[in-house]
């Protein structure tokens, strides 16, 4: 009975000495429950070595199947005679899937066709529907073989023959016979307006004959001056639908040295004139003006000094023309290098 009285005395002592705010569970925790926890910890044993072997917990690989088993599995997948399934689906399942995709793609095709119909209905094939801002024209040149570079020796036929051949190809549509057959002769010094015709009606175009280019036409000199060290080039203003260059006054062209000694360029000749006449504008597009021939200008460098590498720049000048854009080097101008040897 003494142990019990001792235990009871200990409990009474704990109950008397514990703070009034703490629950009785905390007291038991430091008393009897603390002893029970110590007994449980003493019963724990260290892990055996075999318990630390995790290999036995890994998933075992499936046994390898033979070729015959694989073929049989594929055959069963394609057609299961027991369940009447094709590729894992019954006939009803395949029917529902095909019906769903047929409806889906029919809807998508109808939506795409409706959008295209509305688009084609709202635009015109002859002119832009929205044309709020028209960029000024650029300028191109011929011959254009090796970037914007013309380099040859006048005494070496092989060095300049490619330029003469390029000029011939460029001027074929401007042959006098072709122009007289396709286009009309215009004499008025104003825009050739044809807006009073129906939208789909064909527009006429003015003639531009090759013979008007004089010494740079290739008719008098088939070498275009390259054999004499006096080369010709062709300039053309880019076509813009409905654009009226110069806004009532013809656009003119000037050429000069951009890099190199200015005196090395010498005399410059223009054929037929140094302007693009207004009667060739506006341009109505390929559908309504199928025979249109854009006017060209021939520039002959009659006094270029030999062995002087220079960069020549030709510019358009006129109202509304931009020729000094820092971002677009071909807007209203064109530059090329000229290097002629004896």
C-alpha positions in Angstrom: 0.0 0.0 0.0 3.0 2.3 0.3 3.6 2.6 -3.4 0.0 3.5 -4.0 0.1 6.1 -1.2 3.4 7.4 -2.6 1.9 7.7 -6.1 -1.1 9.4 -4.7 1.0 11.7 -2.6 3.0 12.6 -5.7 -0.2 13.4 -7.6 -1.5 15.5 -4.7 1.8 17.3 -4.6 1.6 18.1 -8.4 -2.0 19.2 -8.1 -1.2 21.5 -5.3 1.9 23.0 -6.9 0.7 23.4 -10.6 -0.4 26.9 -11.7 -4.2 27.4 -11.6 -4.4 28.4 -15.3 -2.9 25.1 -16.7 -5.1 22.0 -17.5 -4.7 18.8 -15.6 -3.5 17.0 -18.8 -0.3 19.0 -18.7 0.3 17.8 -15.2 -0.3 14.2 -16.2 2.0 14.7 -19.1 4.9 15.6 -16.8 3.9 12.8 -14.5 2.4 9.4 -15.4 2.2 10.1 -19.2 5.9 11.0 -19.3 6.8 7.7 -17.9 4.6 5.9 -20.5 6.3 7.7 -23.4 9.7 6.7 -22.0 8.6 3.1 -21.9 7.4 3.2 -25.6 10.7 4.7 -26.7 12.5 2.0 -25.0 10.6 -0.7 -26.9 11.7 0.7 -30.3 14.3 -1.4 -32.0 16.9 -0.2 -34.6 16.0 -1.0 -38.3 17.4 -4.2 -39.7 19.7 -4.0 -42.8 17.1 -5.8 -44.9 14.6 -3.2 -44.2 16.9 -0.6 -45.8 17.0 -2.6 -49.1 14.7 -0.6 -51.4 15.4 -2.8 -54.4 12.7 -5.2 -53.3 10.1 -2.4 -53.4 10.8 -1.5 -57.0 8.3 -2.5 -59.7 9.3 -5.6 -61.5 9.5 -5.4 -65.3 6.9 -7.2 -67.3 8.1 -10.3 -69.0 9.1 -9.8 -72.6 6.6 -10.9 -75.2 7.5 -13.0 -78.2 7.0 -11.8 -81.8 4.0 -14.0 -82.1 2.4 -12.5 -79.0 3.0 -9.0 -80.3 1.4 -9.8 -83.6 -1.6 -11.4 -81.9 -2.0 -8.3 -79.7 -2.0 -6.0 -82.7 -4.6 -8.2 -84.4 -6.7 -8.1 -81.3 -6.4 -4.3 -81.2 -7.4 -3.9 -84.8 -10.3 -6.3 -84.5 -11.6 -7.9 -81.4 -13.9 -10.7 -82.4 -15.2 -11.2 -78.9 -16.3 -7.6 -78.2 -16.8 -6.7 -81.9 -14.5 -3.6 -81.5 -12.3 -2.1 -84.1 -9.2 -0.4 -82.7 -10.7 -0.4 -79.3 -14.0 1.1 -80.2 -17.4 -0.3 -81.1 -19.3 0.7 -84.2 -21.6 3.0 -82.3 -18.6 4.8 -80.8 -16.9 5.2 -84.2 -20.2 6.5 -85.7 -20.6 9.2 -83.0 -17.0 10.3 -83.4 -17.3 10.6 -87.2 -20.6 12.4 -86.9 -19.0 14.9 -84.4 -16.0 15.7 -86.6 -18.2 15.9 -89.7 -20.4 18.5 -88.0 -17.4 20.4 -86.7 -15.5 20.7 -90.0 -18.7 21.5 -91.9 -19.3 24.4 -89.5 -15.7 25.6 -89.8 -15.8 25.4 -93.6 -19.1 27.3 -93.7 -17.7 30.0 -91.4 -14.6 30.3 -93.5 -16.6 30.5 -96.7 -18.9 33.1 -95.2 -15.9 35.2 -94.1 -14.3 35.0 -97.6 -17.6 35.9 -99.3 -18.0 39.0 -97.1 -14.4 40.0 -97.7 -14.7 39.6 -101.5 -18.0 41.3 -101.6 -16.7 44.4 -99.7 -13.5 45.0 -101.8 -13.0 46.0 -105.4 -10.6 44.1 -107.7 -9.8 47.4 -109.5 -8.8 49.7 -106.7 -8.1 49.7 -102.9 -11.2 50.0 -100.8 -9.3 52.0 -98.2 -6.6 54.3 -99.5 -6.1 56.9 -96.8 -2.4 57.5 -97.3 -0.4 57.1 -100.6 3.3 56.9 -100.2 5.4 58.9 -102.7 6.9 56.9 -105.5 10.4 55.4 -105.5 12.7 55.0 -108.5 14.3 52.0 -110.1 17.1 51.7 -112.7 18.4 49.5 -115.4 20.7 47.7 -116.0 20.4 46.0 -112.5 22.8 43.0 -112.5 25.2 43.2 -109.6 23.3 45.3 -107.1 23.6 49.0 -107.9 27.0 48.8 -109.4 28.3 49.5 -112.9 31.9 48.6 -113.5 33.6 47.8 -116.8 36.5 48.5 -119.1 35.5 50.1 -122.4 38.1 48.1 -124.4 36.9 44.8 -122.8 33.7 43.6 -124.6 33.1 40.8 -122.1 33.0 43.3 -119.2 30.1 45.4 -120.6 28.3 43.0 -122.8 26.0 41.9 -120.0 24.9 45.5 -119.4 24.0 46.0 -123.1 22.0 42.7 -123.1 20.1 43.8 -120.0 19.2 47.1 -121.6 17.9 45.2 -124.7 15.6 43.0 -122.6 14.3 46.0 -120.7 13.4 48.0 -123.8 11.7 45.2 -125.8 8.2 46.2 -124.7 8.9 49.7 -125.8 9.6 48.9 -129.4 7.9 51.3 -131.8 5.8 48.6 -133.5 4.6 47.2 -130.2 3.6 50.6 -128.9 1.8 51.7 -132.1 -0.2 48.5 -132.0 -1.2 48.5 -128.3 -1.4 52.1 -127.2 -2.6 55.5 -128.5 -0.6 58.6 -129.3 -1.0 61.4 -126.7 0.0 65.0 -127.1 -1.8 66.8 -124.2 0.4 68.0 -121.4 -2.0 67.1 -118.6 -3.1 64.0 -116.7 -4.9 61.4 -118.8 -8.0 61.1 -116.6 -10.5 58.3 -117.4 -12.6 58.2 -114.2 -15.8 58.9 -116.1 -15.8 55.3 -117.5 -17.4 52.4 -115.8 -15.3 50.8 -113.1 -14.7 47.6 -115.1 -14.2 49.4 -118.4 -10.7 49.1 -120.0 -8.6 52.2 -119.9 -6.4 53.4 -122.7 -2.6 54.0 -122.3 -0.3 56.5 -124.0 2.5 55.4 -126.2 6.1 55.5 -125.1 8.4 54.6 -128.0 11.9 53.3 -127.7 13.1 55.6 -130.5 12.4 58.6 -128.3 15.4 57.6 -126.1 17.8 58.8 -128.9 21.4 57.6 -128.4 20.4 55.5 -125.5 17.6 53.6 -127.4 20.0 50.9 -128.7 18.8 51.5 -132.3 21.6 53.9 -133.2 24.2 52.3 -131.0 23.5 48.7 -130.0 26.2 48.9 -127.3 24.4 51.8 -125.5 27.7 53.8 -125.3 29.5 51.2 -123.1 32.0 50.4 -125.8 33.0 54.1 -125.8 33.1 54.6 -122.1 29.9 56.7 -122.2 27.3 54.4 -120.7 23.5 54.9 -120.6 21.2 53.9 -117.8 17.4 53.9 -117.6 15.3 55.4 -114.8 11.7 54.7 -114.1 9.3 56.0 -111.5 7.4 53.3 -109.6 3.8 52.8 -110.5 1.2 53.7 -107.8 -2.5 53.0 -108.5 -4.3 56.3 -109.0 -1.4 58.5 -108.0 -0.9 61.9 -109.6 2.8 62.8 -109.3 3.8 66.4 -109.0 0.2 67.4 -108.2 -0.4 69.3 -111.5 3.2 69.8 -112.5 5.6 67.4 -114.2 8.2 65.7 -112.0 11.8 66.3 -113.1 15.0 64.3 -112.4 18.5 65.4 -111.5 21.7 63.4 -111.2 24.9 64.2 -109.3 27.9 62.8 -107.5 27.1 61.5 -104.0 30.6 60.2 -103.2 33.8 61.0 -105.0 35.2 64.0 -106.9 32.2 66.0 -108.6 34.3 66.8 -111.6 34.8 63.1 -112.4 31.1 62.8 -113.6 31.3 65.2 -116.5 28.4 66.0 -118.9 25.0 64.3 -118.3 22.4 63.9 -121.1 18.7 63.0 -120.6 16.5 61.4 -123.2 13.8 62.2 -124.3 13.6 64.9 -121.5 14.6 65.2 -117.9 10.9 65.1 -116.8 8.2 62.4 -116.5 5.3 63.8 -118.5 1.9 64.0 -116.8 0.0 62.3 -119.7 1.1 58.8 -118.5 -0.7 59.2 -115.2 -2.7 58.1 -113.3 -2.2 54.4 -113.5 -5.4 52.3 -113.3 -4.0 48.9 -112.6 -3.3 45.8 -114.7 -7.0 44.7 -114.9 -8.2 47.9 -116.4 -5.0 49.1 -118.2 -3.4 46.0 -119.5 -1.3 47.7 -122.1 0.1 50.4 -119.8 3.8 51.2 -120.4 5.4 53.2 -117.7 7.6 56.0 -119.1 11.3 55.7 -118.8 14.1 58.2 -118.9 17.5 57.5 -120.3 20.6 59.1 -118.7 23.9 59.2 -120.6 27.2 59.9 -118.8 29.1 61.4 -121.7 32.2 62.7 -119.9 33.0 60.3 -117.1 36.6 60.2 -116.2 38.3 56.8 -116.4 39.5 55.0 -113.3 37.6 57.2 -111.0 35.3 55.3 -108.6 32.3 57.5 -107.9 28.8 57.0 -106.5 26.0 58.7 -108.5 22.6 59.6 -107.1 19.5 60.5 -109.2 16.6 62.2 -107.5 13.0 63.0 -108.3 11.8 66.6 -107.7 8.2 67.7 -107.6 5.4 68.6 -105.3 4.6 65.8 -102.9 7.9 64.0 -103.7 10.1 62.8 -100.9 13.8 62.2 -101.8 15.6 62.6 -98.5 14.2 59.9 -96.3 16.8 58.6 -93.8 15.1 55.2 -93.6 14.2 54.4 -97.2 17.1 54.9 -99.6 15.0 54.2 -102.7 12.2 56.6 -101.9 12.3 59.3 -104.6 15.9 58.5 -105.5 18.3 55.8 -106.6 22.1 55.5 -106.1 24.7 53.4 -107.9 28.4 53.2 -108.2 30.1 53.9 -111.5 33.6 52.7 -112.2 34.9 52.9 -115.8 38.3 51.8 -117.1 39.9 52.4 -120.4 
